Amino acid sequence: MQNIIYEYEEIKEDLEHYKKLKNHIINTKELHKYFTLDWKDLKAKQYCGILNFDNQDFYILPKIANNNEQNLNIFIYMLMYAYDIKLSNEQIASCQNQEKHTILEVFVQMFANGLLKELKKGIYKKYITEQENLSVLKGKYLINENLKYNFTKNKIYCEYDEFSSNNNLNQFFLYTVKYLQKFVNDKKLLKQCELIFDEVDFRQIDINKINIHFDRLNLRFKISFEIALLLLKQSIPLFNQDKKSFAFLFDMNILFEKFIAKMIKELDSNAKIQNQDEFGDLTLKPDIILENQIIDTKYKKIKSLEDIKQSDKLQAFTYGINYKLGNVMLLYPKHLDNIKYDLVLGKESLVNLKIRSIDLNYDENSFDRYIKEIKQNIRI
């Protein structure tokens, strides 16, 4: 593996392509939220994934293990588990070879392969209401529209239902397969999917407003939809000085939260995840609520008790008092050493605050064994 950058660490200028990358980041405003520029030092924030520039791929990885390969594996395992993504050992291993496949390339091929498999069973169709000016009556005769638009008798304004593939789900998939072709070298599967959508209108999709209802007729496409949405949300097209580049980045705050929450939910089916509640004018949304404890995940590097922010303690106290649970845990990823502190917050009303860390490192190239090991490390 080559071209590795670690979260929270400075991008060095010892090699020419790193120097070019640094200048590219500084000159590309779309990337500023993912990096910190302090005088001349440019550091990565908590966003991990891949950044492509000048036909080279740069991995940005969490620093959990002591070698690049293991850190990439752990990052992929966390993504697979948190987002329920199925990758084979061969696909995971191929991510190590940046000349052939990147993590984005592997994810896109997995999406395209899954979508194509379902499309070969039959493209999804649904009844769509159409209004059109026709030569013969079809469906319902629209009186008002005929008076408004038809001044001759050779046209009839009609409304009818058509069993069509030109629906919002297929339009979303068509947009996705065309969009993702910008970021991968192997476009074969994506183009095969695109050909099947030949009767579907192309339109721009706002992924923040997309609303697809799934029922028994289209449920088989739901996994493809969720993976497509993930790819669209995390990919960032970048154009700077006529040079095309892109980024595919995940906020480790969100990934760590989803990873731990899913794990605890599997260990305790009664756990409530991301439960939002109103307490008068106060809205609270703790990460995890158990029967006798609240857990809030914090993706921060903690070396000692002094590194715990006062605002995090206040938030924990607020959770404990309002939910009437006297036990709150702040859970951090292990940095150098495991941390274990027990505090009591408050004066009259008390909250027991447990500060813990979890070791995300496991030196085994097996997804199943990794998840099993981390589950054993969790103490709830």
C-alpha positions as CSV (number, residue, x, y, z in Angstrom):
1,M,0.0,0.0,0.0
2,Q,1.1,3.5,-0.8
3,N,-0.2,7.1,-0.2
4,I,-1.4,6.8,3.3
5,I,-2.6,9.7,5.4
6,Y,-3.8,9.3,9.0
7,E,-6.6,11.2,10.8
8,Y,-5.4,14.2,12.9
9,E,-1.9,13.9,11.4
10,E,0.0,16.4,9.2
11,I,0.3,15.9,5.5
12,K,4.0,15.8,4.9
13,E,5.7,17.4,1.9
14,D,8.6,15.0,1.7
15,L,7.4,13.6,-1.7
16,E,6.3,15.7,-4.7
17,H,2.9,14.1,-5.0
18,Y,2.1,14.9,-1.4
19,K,3.2,18.5,-1.9
20,K,0.8,18.7,-4.9
21,L,-2.0,17.1,-2.9
22,K,-1.5,19.7,-0.1
23,N,-1.7,22.6,-2.5
24,H,-4.8,21.0,-4.1
25,I,-6.6,20.7,-0.8
26,I,-5.7,24.3,0.2
27,N,-7.0,25.6,-3.2
28,T,-10.2,23.5,-3.2
29,K,-12.8,25.0,-0.9
30,E,-15.0,21.8,-1.0
31,L,-12.2,20.0,0.9
32,H,-11.7,22.6,3.6
33,K,-14.2,21.1,6.0
34,Y,-12.2,17.8,6.0
35,F,-8.8,19.3,6.9
36,T,-7.3,21.9,9.3
37,L,-4.8,24.5,8.1
38,D,-2.7,25.8,10.9
39,W,-0.2,28.2,9.6
40,K,1.7,26.0,7.1
41,D,0.6,22.7,8.6
42,L,-2.2,20.9,6.9
43,K,-3.8,18.2,9.0
44,A,-6.6,15.7,8.3
45,K,-9.6,15.9,10.5
46,Q,-11.8,12.9,11.6
47,Y,-12.9,12.0,8.0
48,C,-11.5,8.8,6.6
49,G,-11.8,7.2,3.2
50,I,-10.1,7.9,-0.1
51,L,-9.1,11.1,-1.9
52,N,-8.2,10.9,-5.6
53,F,-6.1,13.6,-7.2
54,D,-3.9,13.8,-10.3
55,N,-4.7,10.1,-11.1
56,Q,-3.4,9.0,-7.7
57,D,-5.4,7.6,-4.7
58,F,-4.7,8.7,-1.2
59,Y,-6.2,6.7,1.7
60,I,-7.1,8.6,4.8
61,L,-7.3,6.1,7.7
62,P,-8.1,5.9,11.4
63,K,-4.9,5.1,13.4
64,I,-6.0,2.1,15.4
65,A,-3.4,-0.6,14.7
66,N,0.4,-0.3,14.1
67,N,0.4,-1.0,10.3
68,N,-1.3,0.4,7.3
69,E,-2.9,-2.8,6.1
70,Q,-4.5,-3.6,9.4
71,N,-5.9,0.0,9.7
72,L,-7.5,-0.3,6.3
73,N,-9.0,-3.6,7.2
74,I,-10.4,-2.3,10.5
75,F,-11.9,0.7,8.7
76,I,-13.5,-1.5,6.1
77,Y,-14.8,-3.9,8.8
78,M,-16.4,-1.0,10.6
79,L,-18.1,0.2,7.4
80,M,-19.3,-3.3,6.5
81,Y,-20.8,-3.8,10.0
82,A,-22.3,-0.3,10.5
83,Y,-23.9,-0.1,7.1
84,D,-24.6,-3.8,6.6
85,I,-22.4,-4.2,3.6
86,K,-21.4,-7.7,2.4
87,L,-17.9,-8.0,1.0
88,S,-15.9,-11.1,0.3
89,N,-12.4,-11.7,1.6
90,E,-11.2,-11.3,-2.0
91,Q,-12.9,-7.9,-2.3
92,I,-11.5,-6.7,1.0
93,A,-8.0,-7.9,0.0
94,S,-8.2,-6.1,-3.3
95,C,-8.6,-2.8,-1.6
96,Q,-4.9,-3.1,-0.5
97,N,-3.8,-2.9,-4.1
98,Q,-4.4,0.7,-5.0
99,E,-3.3,0.2,-8.6
100,K,-6.2,-2.2,-9.3
101,H,-9.0,-1.4,-6.8
102,T,-9.8,1.2,-4.2
103,I,-12.4,0.9,-1.5
104,L,-14.7,3.1,-3.7
105,E,-14.2,0.9,-6.7
106,V,-15.0,-2.2,-4.7
107,F,-18.1,-0.7,-3.2
108,V,-19.3,0.5,-6.6
109,Q,-18.8,-2.9,-8.2
110,M,-20.6,-4.6,-5.3
111,F,-23.6,-2.1,-5.8
112,A,-23.6,-2.6,-9.6
113,N,-23.4,-6.4,-9.3
114,G,-26.3,-6.5,-6.8
115,L,-28.5,-4.1,-8.8
116,L,-27.8,-6.0,-12.1
117,K,-28.7,-9.3,-10.5
118,E,-32.2,-7.9,-9.5
119,L,-32.7,-6.1,-12.9
120,K,-32.2,-9.4,-14.7
121,K,-35.1,-10.8,-12.7
122,G,-37.2,-8.0,-14.2
123,I,-37.2,-4.2,-14.0
124,Y,-39.5,-2.7,-11.4
125,K,-42.7,-1.2,-12.8
126,K,-45.6,0.6,-11.1
127,Y,-48.8,2.4,-12.2
128,I,-48.1,6.0,-12.9
129,T,-50.8,8.6,-13.5
130,E,-50.3,10.4,-16.8
131,Q,-52.0,13.4,-18.4
132,E,-51.7,13.8,-22.1
133,N,-53.3,15.3,-25.2
134,L,-54.1,12.3,-27.4
135,S,-55.9,11.6,-30.7
136,V,-58.1,9.0,-29.1
137,L,-59.7,8.8,-25.6
138,K,-57.6,6.9,-23.1
139,G,-58.6,6.6,-19.5
140,K,-60.5,9.6,-18.1
141,Y,-61.7,12.6,-20.1
142,L,-60.6,15.9,-18.5
143,I,-63.2,18.5,-19.1
144,N,-61.4,21.6,-17.7
145,E,-58.2,20.8,-19.5
146,N,-59.9,20.2,-22.8
147,L,-61.7,23.6,-22.5
148,K,-58.4,25.2,-21.6
149,Y,-56.0,23.7,-24.2
150,N,-58.0,22.2,-27.1
151,F,-59.5,24.6,-29.5
152,T,-60.0,21.9,-32.2
153,K,-61.8,18.6,-32.0
154,N,-58.9,16.4,-33.2
155,K,-57.3,16.2,-29.7
156,I,-58.6,14.8,-26.4
157,Y,-57.0,15.7,-23.0
158,C,-56.9,12.5,-21.0
159,E,-55.7,11.1,-17.7
160,Y,-54.8,7.5,-17.5
161,D,-52.7,5.0,-15.5
162,E,-49.8,3.3,-17.1
163,F,-47.8,0.4,-15.8
164,S,-44.4,1.9,-16.4
165,S,-40.7,1.4,-15.6
166,N,-40.3,5.2,-15.8
167,N,-40.9,5.6,-12.0
168,N,-39.0,7.5,-9.3
169,L,-37.0,4.4,-8.1
170,N,-35.7,3.6,-11.5
171,Q,-34.9,7.3,-12.1
172,F,-32.9,7.3,-8.9
173,F,-31.0,4.2,-10.0
174,L,-30.3,5.6,-13.5
175,Y,-29.0,8.8,-12.0
176,T,-26.8,6.7,-9.6
177,V,-25.2,4.4,-12.3
178,K,-24.4,7.4,-14.6
179,Y,-23.0,9.5,-11.7
180,L,-20.8,6.7,-10.3
181,Q,-19.2,6.1,-13.7
182,K,-17.2,9.3,-13.1
183,F,-15.3,7.7,-10.2
184,V,-14.4,4.2,-11.3
185,N,-12.1,2.7,-14.0
186,D,-14.2,-0.4,-14.6
187,K,-17.6,0.8,-15.8
188,K,-18.8,-2.4,-17.4
189,L,-21.4,-3.4,-14.8
190,L,-22.7,0.2,-14.4
191,K,-23.2,0.4,-18.2
192,Q,-25.0,-2.9,-18.3
193,C,-27.4,-1.5,-15.7
194,E,-27.8,1.8,-17.6
195,L,-28.8,-0.1,-20.8
196,I,-31.7,-1.8,-18.9
197,F,-33.0,1.6,-17.9
198,D,-33.4,2.6,-21.6
199,E,-37.0,3.6,-21.2
200,V,-36.4,5.5,-18.0
201,D,-36.1,9.3,-18.1
202,F,-32.9,10.7,-16.7
203,R,-33.3,13.5,-14.2
204,Q,-31.1,15.1,-11.5
205,I,-31.7,13.7,-8.1
206,D,-31.6,15.6,-4.8
207,I,-30.5,12.9,-2.4
208,N,-31.6,15.0,0.6
209,K,-35.2,15.0,-0.7
210,I,-35.5,11.5,-2.2
211,N,-38.4,9.6,-0.8
212,I,-39.0,6.1,-2.0
213,H,-41.8,3.9,-0.6
214,F,-40.9,0.2,-0.6
215,D,-43.6,-2.5,-0.8
216,R,-43.7,-6.2,-1.7
217,L,-43.2,-5.3,-5.4
218,N,-39.9,-3.4,-5.1
219,L,-38.6,-4.6,-1.7
220,R,-35.9,-6.7,-3.5
221,F,-34.3,-3.4,-4.6
222,K,-34.0,-1.9,-1.1
223,I,-30.5,-3.1,-0.4
224,S,-29.3,-1.6,-3.7
225,F,-31.1,1.6,-2.9
226,E,-29.5,1.9,0.5
227,I,-26.0,1.2,-0.8
228,A,-26.5,3.7,-3.7
229,L,-27.7,6.4,-1.2
230,L,-24.5,5.7,0.9
231,L,-22.3,6.0,-2.2
232,L,-24.0,9.3,-3.3
233,K,-23.8,10.9,0.1
234,Q,-20.2,10.1,0.8
235,S,-18.7,10.8,-2.7
236,I,-17.6,14.3,-3.4
237,P,-16.8,15.4,-7.0
238,L,-14.1,18.0,-7.2
239,F,-13.0,20.1,-10.1
240,N,-10.0,22.4,-9.8
241,Q,-8.0,24.0,-12.6
242,D,-9.5,21.6,-15.1
243,K,-8.3,18.6,-13.1
244,K,-10.9,16.1,-12.2
245,S,-10.7,14.5,-8.7
246,F,-13.0,13.2,-6.1
247,A,-13.2,12.2,-2.4
248,F,-15.1,9.4,-0.7
249,L,-15.1,10.2,3.0
250,F,-16.8,9.1,6.1
251,D,-17.1,11.1,9.4
252,M,-15.6,8.8,12.0
253,N,-17.9,10.3,14.6
254,I,-20.9,9.0,12.8
255,L,-19.2,5.7,11.9
256,F,-18.1,5.0,15.4
257,E,-21.6,5.8,16.8
258,K,-23.4,3.6,14.2
259,F,-20.8,0.8,14.8
260,I,-21.2,0.7,18.6
261,A,-25.0,1.3,18.5
262,K,-25.6,-1.6,16.2
263,M,-23.4,-3.9,18.3
264,I,-25.2,-3.0,21.5
265,K,-28.6,-3.5,19.8
266,E,-27.5,-7.0,18.9
267,L,-26.4,-7.6,22.5
268,D,-29.5,-6.1,24.0
269,S,-32.6,-6.1,21.8
270,N,-34.3,-3.7,24.3
271,A,-31.8,-1.0,23.7
272,K,-33.1,2.3,22.1
273,I,-30.9,3.8,19.5
274,Q,-30.9,7.6,18.7
275,N,-34.1,8.1,20.6
276,Q,-35.2,11.8,20.5
277,D,-37.3,13.2,23.3
278,E,-38.7,16.5,24.3
279,F,-38.4,17.8,27.9
280,G,-40.2,21.2,27.7
281,D,-38.1,23.4,25.5
282,L,-35.2,20.9,25.7
283,T,-34.7,18.3,22.9
284,L,-32.4,15.4,23.8
285,K,-31.1,12.6,21.6
286,P,-28.7,10.3,23.4
287,D,-27.0,7.6,21.3
288,I,-28.1,4.6,23.3
289,I,-30.6,4.1,26.1
290,L,-30.6,0.9,28.1
291,E,-32.8,-0.2,30.9
292,N,-30.5,1.3,33.6
293,Q,-27.9,3.3,31.7
294,I,-27.4,5.8,28.9
295,I,-24.3,5.4,26.6
296,D,-23.0,8.3,24.5
297,T,-20.2,7.6,22.1
298,K,-17.4,10.1,21.5
299,Y,-14.9,9.6,18.7
300,K,-12.1,11.6,20.4
301,K,-8.5,10.8,21.4
302,I,-8.5,10.6,25.2
303,K,-5.2,10.2,27.2
304,S,-6.3,11.2,30.7
305,L,-9.3,12.6,32.7
306,E,-8.2,16.1,31.8
307,D,-9.0,15.5,28.1
308,I,-12.7,15.0,28.9
309,K,-14.5,18.2,27.9
310,Q,-16.7,20.0,30.4
311,S,-19.4,20.2,27.8
312,D,-19.4,16.3,27.5
313,K,-19.8,16.0,31.3
314,L,-22.7,18.6,31.2
315,Q,-24.4,16.7,28.4
316,A,-24.1,13.4,30.4
317,F,-25.5,15.0,33.5
318,T,-28.5,16.5,31.4
319,Y,-29.2,13.0,30.0
320,G,-29.1,11.4,33.5
321,I,-31.4,13.9,35.2
322,N,-34.0,14.2,32.4
323,Y,-34.3,10.5,31.7
324,K,-34.2,9.7,35.4
325,L,-31.3,7.2,34.9
326,G,-28.5,7.6,37.4
327,N,-25.9,6.0,35.3
328,V,-24.4,7.5,32.1
329,M,-21.4,6.2,30.2
330,L,-19.1,8.2,27.8
331,L,-17.5,5.6,25.5
332,Y,-14.4,6.5,23.6
333,P,-12.2,4.5,21.2
334,K,-8.9,3.4,22.9
335,H,-6.0,5.7,22.0
336,L,-2.8,4.7,23.8
337,D,-4.1,3.0,26.9
338,N,-7.5,1.9,28.1
339,I,-9.2,4.5,30.2
340,K,-11.5,3.9,33.1
341,Y,-12.8,6.7,35.3
342,D,-15.8,6.9,37.6
343,L,-17.2,10.3,38.5
344,V,-20.2,11.6,40.4
345,L,-21.9,14.6,38.9
346,G,-24.2,17.0,40.7
347,K,-24.9,18.1,44.2
348,E,-28.5,17.4,45.2
349,S,-29.4,15.3,42.1
350,L,-26.6,12.9,41.3
351,V,-25.5,11.1,38.1
352,N,-22.9,8.4,38.1
353,L,-20.6,9.0,35.1
354,K,-18.5,6.1,33.8
355,I,-15.8,7.0,31.3
356,R,-14.6,4.0,29.3
357,S,-12.7,3.2,26.1
358,I,-13.0,0.3,23.8
359,D,-10.1,-1.2,21.8
360,L,-11.0,-1.4,18.1
361,N,-7.8,-3.2,17.2
362,Y,-7.7,-6.9,16.4
363,D,-4.9,-8.5,14.5
364,E,-6.9,-11.0,12.4
365,N,-7.9,-10.7,8.7
366,S,-11.4,-12.0,9.3
367,F,-14.5,-9.8,9.5
368,D,-16.5,-12.3,11.5
369,R,-13.7,-12.8,14.1
370,Y,-13.2,-9.1,14.3
371,I,-16.8,-8.4,15.1
372,K,-16.9,-11.3,17.6
373,E,-13.8,-9.9,19.4
374,I,-15.1,-6.3,19.6
375,K,-18.5,-7.6,21.0
376,Q,-16.5,-9.4,23.8
377,N,-14.7,-6.1,24.5
378,I,-18.0,-4.2,25.1
379,R,-19.0,-4.0,28.7
380,I,-22.5,-2.6,29.1
